[in-house]
Amino acid sequence: MAVVQKWREGMSSDNVKGLVLALSSSLFIGASFIVKKKGLKKAGASGIRAGVGGYSYLLEPLWWAGMITMVVGEIANFAAYAFAPAILVTPLGALSIIIRQGNFTLKFRFGNLELIAKHCFSCSAVLAHIILRERLHTFGILGCILCFVGSTTIVLHAPQERQIESVTEVWDLATEPGFLCYTALVLTAVFILIYHFVPQYGQTHIMVYIGVCSLVGSISVMSVKALGIVLKLTFSGMNQLVYPQTWAFTLVVISCVLTQMNYLNKALDTFNTAVVSPIYYVMFTSLTILASVIMFKDWDGQSPTQILTEICGFVTILSGTFLLHKTKDMADGPGLSTSLSMRSLKHEEDNGFGEGIPLKRQDT
């Protein structure tokens, strides 16, 4: 009780708003995947399944309801960065990536050009257990508990959000020597990965594609946070759209997001999604927290005990996420091998191809 009382007294109103938005985002995004999956199943029962190239789900209202719900969740996540530090918002994404995975490929043709975009959909483990009646085994429950405990630990010890009155202040933070050095290292690493390692090792080493996505992602989140602050200040009566820095941050976001999407699609198209997702979450979140600590100085004013506690909370979340992914096809009881075999067969029937334990994605 004393810890909770201290938290209530010490947590700023902006952090509370950011926390509520981040939790709302996780709820909406997690629920959206459930709704979309039910829509996909319903559409597949009366038409060609998405897993084999069908588009009947585009006529299914339930699928569109899931898409709208996901958009609402992403907007809430975007807004959360305007109120709370990234070290509080980003790890809470684990609450929406507690997943059981499937995937399908969408193909778009324009003349002789064929673009193949890999769409990976996920179901929140708890909601899947309740709505889709997918059994949540003992390790799954333990993984959920670990994610919840880790998230709570971070929330209770999160640093206060820096008070910013203009986008020029954010620009000043972004152009300080420490963050410029970090950005230079990130860009150097990304260029080396793209021009040297991707051609030679992209198809065989999973860390190449994910490394590009995670490094670029840490910069994009800082720019997204800057744009969130811009909108917050603008809506409060202080127009920030007249500053060139606003459009500079916008250009950075667009460039980074396009790069992330490109190389994440490559990773998903090449490797098993059950391997890609947890590795990407760990790298992306770790680098985002590092970038936020350097740029916004989130840990300034915090004691070593608070910092260590936040790190322990993050490690706890990583443990829960890893446990959920590693044991997602496991069942309780002695019939484990039978359960794995049945789940593999069911997965192939539902999605048009199997994707089991191997690192590389398996095509039929």
N, C-alpha and C positions, 0 to 999 in steps of 0.2 A: 504494500500500500504506500509506503514511504517513497518507493521508486516511482510509482505512478503519479503521486502528488508532485514530486519534484519535476517529472516530465511535463505535467500540465502547467506548472508555473514557468518552466524554462522554454517550452516550445513556442515559437512565434506564431502569429496568426497566419503568416504566409506559408510556413512549414505545414501547418494544419491543412490549409487549402491544397497545397501540393500533395500531401499525403492522401487526402480524400480523393483528389483527381486521379492519382496513381492507382489507388485501390479500385476506383470506379473503372479505370481503363482496363485493369486486369480482369475485372468481372465481365465487362462488356466483350472484351476480346476472347476470353475463355468461353463465354456463352455463345459467341458468334460462330465459333468452330463447331460447336454442338449442333446449332440450328442449321448451319450449312451442310453438315454431314447428314442430318435427317432429310434435308432437302435433296441432297445427292442420292440418297437411298430411294426416296420416293420417286424422283425423276428416273432413276435407273430401272425401277420396276416396270415402267411403262414406255421406256425408250432405250436408246443406246447409252450405255454407261460411260461416264466421263473417263474412266480408266482405259477405255479402248478408243478414245477420240470422239465420243458423243458430246452433243451440246444441248441435250434435252433439259438439262438443269437450268438453262437460261430462261426457260418458260415456267419454272417452278417458283411460285411466290415465296415459299419457305426459304429457298436458297437466297433470294434477294433480301429477305428479312435478315438473314445472317450477315450478308454483306453490309447492309446499312448499320447493323449493330457493331460490326467491326470498325466501320468508319467513325462511328461515335466514340468507340474506345480509343482509336488512334488520335482523335481530336483531344480527348481528355488527357491522353499521355503527353501530347504536345503542350497543352496548357499547363500540365504539372511542372514542366521544366521552368516555366515563367515564375513559379512561386517557391520552389524548393530546390536545394542543391542536387546535382546529379547523383551524388553518393547516397541520397535517400530514394530518388525516383527510380534509377536504373535497376538496382537489384530486385526491386519489387516486381519486375517483369517476370521473375520466376513463378509468381503466382498465376500467371497466364500461360506459361510454357510447360506446366506440369502436364505432360502430353502422352497420348497414345497416337502413333503416327500412321498416316497413309499418304499416298500421293498419286497424282495423275498428271498427264501432260496435255496442255492446251496447244493446238496448232492453229496459226493464223496464216492464210495465204493471200498474197497481193501480187498478181502477175506471176512471175517465175520465182518470187521470193517467198521462202517459207521460214517463218519465225517460230521457234519452239520455245515456249516459256514453261518452265517447271513450276507448278503450283503445289505447294506442300500445305496440307491442312492438318490441324491438330485439334485434339479434344481435351479439354481440361479433365484430368483424371477423376476428380470428384463428381463433376457434372456428368461425365460419361458413365460413371458408376450408377448415378441416380436415374438419368434420362435414357441413356442408350443401353442400360442394363449390362454394361461391360464390367465384369467382376474386378474389384480392386483388391488385390492380394495383400498379404501382410507387409511385404517389403514396399508395396505402393503406398500403404497407409503410413509406414515409417518415413518414407520419402516426403510425403505431404507434410507430416509433422515437423520434419527437419526444415523444410522451406518456410513453414509458418514461424517456427522458433527463430530462425535466422533473420527473417524479415522483421519480426517484432523487436529483436535485439538492435537492429540497425535503426528502426524508428525511434526507440527509446533513447538512443545516444547520437542521433543525427545532429550535425552542426547547424547553426542558424544560417538562414539565407542572407547573403550580402544585400544591403539596401542600395539599389541603383536608381538614379534619377534620370539618366539619359543613355541612349545607345552609344554615345561617345565614350562614356565610362567603360562600357563593355569593350569597345574598340581599344581603349587604352590598356585594358587587361590583356587583350589578345595580342597586343604588340609589345608587351614587356619582354625582356630578354629571355626569361625562363620559358615562356610559352612559344616564343619564336624559335628557340632552340629545339623544343619538343616537336613543333611543326616541321622544322627542317629535317629532323631525324626520321619522322614519319614519312614525309615525301620521298626522302632518299631511299628508305626501306621499300616503299611501295614501287618506285621506279625500278629498283633492282629486282624485286619479285616479278614485276610485270614483264620486263624486257630480258631478264636472264633466266629466272627460275620457271616461270610459267611455260615457255616453249619446251623446256627440257623435262620438267618434273610435274607440271600441272596435272597430268592424267594419272600420276602414280603416287604423289605425296599430297595428302589432304591439307596439310598446313599451308601450302602455297596459296591456294584460293582463299582459304579462311583467313590467312594472314593479311591479305589485301583488304578483304571485307572489314576486318576488325580494326585495322590501323586507320583506314579511311573513315570508318564508323565513329571512331572516337572524336575526330575533327567535326564530323557532321552533327553530332549531338551538341557540341559546344556552340555551333552556329544555330542549331534549332533552338537552343536555350536563349541565345541572343535575340532571335526573332520572336520568341515567346515573350521576352521582356519588352520588346518593341510594341507588340500588340497590347500588352497589359498597360503600358504607359500611355499608348495612343487612346485606348478606350477610357482611360481615366482623365483625359482632357489634354494630355501633353503629346501633341502630334510628333511622332518620330519618323514618319514616312518621308519627311523633307530632307533627312540626313543621307548623304551618299553611303555612309557606313551600313545603313539598313539594307541597301541593295547589294552591297558587297557581301554581306552575310547571306543574303538570298542566293546569290550566284554560287557561293561556296556550298550551300545546302544542296542546290540542284546538281552541281557537279559531283559531289560526294555520294548522293543518293543513287544517281545513275551508275556510278562506278560500283557501289555496293551491290545493286541489283544485278549487274552484269556478272560479277564474279561469284555472287552467291548462287545464281542460277547455274553457273558452270559447276560449282561444288555439288549442288543438289543433283545435277544431271550426271555427274561422274561417280559420286560416292553415295554410300548408304545414308539416308537421311537420319537414321537412328544414331549414326556416328557424327554427322555434320552438326546437328542441332546442339548437343551439349558442349562440343568443343567451341563452336561459334559463340554460344552464350557466355562461356567462361572467358574467352579471349576478348570479346567485345565489351563485356561488362568491366573486366579488369582494366582495360585500356581507357575506357570512358571515365572510370573513377580516377585513374592516374591523371588524365587530361584535365579533369575538373579540379583536382587538388592543386595542379600547377597553375591553371588559369585563374580560377576563382578563389584559390587559397582556402579551400573548405576546412582544412585542419588547423588553420591559424586560430589561436585562442582556445583550442581544445587541449585537454591534458593527455599525456601518453596513455593513461588508463582508458579514456574514452576512445582514442584512436584504435588501440588494441582490441577493445570490445567490438568496435565496428568491423574490424578485419575478421575477428572470430565469427561475427554474425554472417558476414559474406561467405566465409569458408563453410559455414553450416548450410547455407543455401546451396552452394556448389555441391556439397555432399548429398543433399536431398535430391537435387536435380540429376546428379550422376546415378544415384540409386534407382530413381524412377526410370531413366532411360535404359540402364543396364538390365533391369529385371522386368521390363514392360511386358514381356511375353511369358513370364513365369506365373505359375499357379500354385496355390497351397496344396499340401498333401503329397502322397507318394506318386501320383500320376503325372509327374512333371514332364517326362519325355513325351507322353501321349498328348499332354496339353500343348506343348510347343509344336508338335507335328500338326495338331488340329488347327492351332492358330495360324500356322504357316499356310495350310490349305485354304482356310477361310480368307486369309489376306489375299491370296491369289484370286479367289472367286470374286471378292469385293472390288478389287482394283485392277484386274487385268494382267497383273504380273506380280511375281513374288519379290520381296525385299527382306532378306533374312539377316543373319548375323554378319556375313562378310563385309569387309571394308568397302569394296567396290559395289556399285549398284548393279543388280542382276536384271538383265532384260531377257524376255522370252523370244 
